[in-house]
Amino acid sequence: MAKLLIKQVRSTIKRPANQKKVMESLGLRKINHQVEHDATPSILGMVNKVKHLVSVTEI
């Protein structure tokens, strides 16, 4: 299964609560924080919801 490197590039300040919860669920806390996840449908859906706040690279 493919791995994704997800990096937070924008702040969650002044964002809707559901987007903040998605960022927390992905494990992202600060700008430039990176996490690695498997490319499952649930993770891809979460990334799609906050695509304007993160950058995604495939490993």
N, C-alpha and C positions, 0 to 999 in steps of 0.2 A: 504494500500500500504506500502511496506517495506521502511524503512528509511536507508540511508547510511551516515556514518560518514567518511568524506574524510579528510585526513591529508597530508599536503605537507611534504615530507621527504628529497627531494633533490632540489637543486637550479635550476633556469631557466636560469642561465648564460650560454652562449654558446649553447643555444638551438634554433631550428628553430622558426621563428616568429609565425607559426601556433600553435605550442605547447605553446608559451607564451600567445597567445590569448585565448587558451582553459583554461589555468590556471586562467587567469583573469576572464573568463566567469564563471568558477566554484566559484569564489570569494576567491581564494587563493592568498596571497601576499607574505608571508614570510615562511621560514622553520618552522615547528611545528605549523603552523596555521591550524585550523580545521574548517570545515563547515559541515552542515547537509543538505542533499537533499533527496527528494523522489527518489525512484529507477525507474525513467521513462526511456524509451528507449533513449531519447536524452542525459540524464545525464550519462547513462551507456556507450553510445558511446563516450562521452567526456572523461570519466574515462579510457576507453580502449585505447584512443589515448595517454594518458600521464601516463599509468600504471607504468612506470619506475620512475616516479617522486612522486607518491603518494602511500599511504597505505589506504585501504578501509576496513571498518568493518561494518557489518550489525547490525542495532539496533533493 
